[in-house]
Amino acid sequence: MMYRYDYPNMMYGFGFGWIFMLIFWGVIIWAIFTLVKYFTEKNGYGYGNRNKDDEAMRILKERYAKGEINKEEFEEKKNVLANRH
């Protein structure tokens, strides 16, 4: 079979293939980003750990405000949380 390169409606490979290429690479980049984010948060790095520290400090302050722990215990636990990194 002979191909006709002079066919007027032929797009010579510049059709919609580039859209699928962009979608493909977008999915690949998204998957890599998601995996990196998942493993860094799972291991305690990144923003996930910071939120846990903030939550622990909030609970500690609440316990101190309610009188469940005294000032010495509060300071000791606060230092432990600060040195956990």
C-alpha positions in Angstrom: 0.0 0.0 0.0 1.3 3.4 -1.0 0.9 6.3 1.4 -0.1 9.6 -0.1 1.6 12.5 1.6 -0.1 15.1 -0.5 -3.5 14.3 0.8 -5.0 17.7 1.8 -6.9 16.6 5.0 -4.0 14.6 6.4 -2.6 16.2 9.6 0.8 14.6 9.3 0.9 13.5 13.0 -0.2 16.8 14.5 -3.6 15.6 15.5 -4.8 14.9 19.0 -1.8 12.7 20.0 -0.1 15.5 21.9 -3.2 15.8 24.2 -2.7 12.1 25.2 1.0 12.7 25.7 0.3 15.6 28.0 -2.3 13.5 30.0 0.2 10.6 30.2 3.0 12.8 31.5 0.7 14.6 33.8 -0.4 11.3 35.4 3.2 10.2 35.7 4.3 13.4 37.5 1.2 13.3 39.7 1.9 9.7 40.7 5.6 10.5 41.6 4.5 13.5 43.6 1.9 11.5 45.5 4.3 8.7 46.3 7.0 11.1 47.6 4.4 12.9 49.7 3.0 9.6 51.1 6.4 8.2 52.0 7.7 11.4 53.6 4.6 11.8 55.7 4.6 8.1 56.6 8.2 8.4 57.9 7.5 11.4 60.0 9.1 14.0 57.7 7.3 17.0 56.2 4.2 18.8 57.2 2.4 15.7 58.6 4.7 15.6 61.6 4.3 19.3 62.3 0.6 18.9 62.6 1.0 16.1 65.1 3.3 18.2 67.2 0.8 21.1 67.1 -1.9 18.8 68.2 0.2 17.3 71.0 1.1 20.8 72.3 -2.6 21.8 72.2 -3.6 18.8 74.3 -0.7 19.5 76.7 -1.9 23.1 77.1 -5.5 22.0 77.7 -4.4 19.5 80.4 -2.4 22.2 82.1 -5.2 24.7 81.9 -7.7 22.2 83.4 -5.3 21.5 86.2 -4.6 17.9 85.3 -0.9 18.4 85.4 1.2 20.9 87.4 3.8 23.4 86.0 6.8 21.1 86.4 5.1 18.3 84.5 4.0 20.8 81.8 7.5 22.2 81.3 9.0 18.7 81.3 6.5 17.4 78.6 6.9 20.6 76.6 10.7 20.1 76.5 10.2 16.5 75.4 7.9 17.6 72.6 10.4 20.3 71.5 13.3 17.9 71.4 11.4 15.2 69.6 12.6 16.3 66.1 
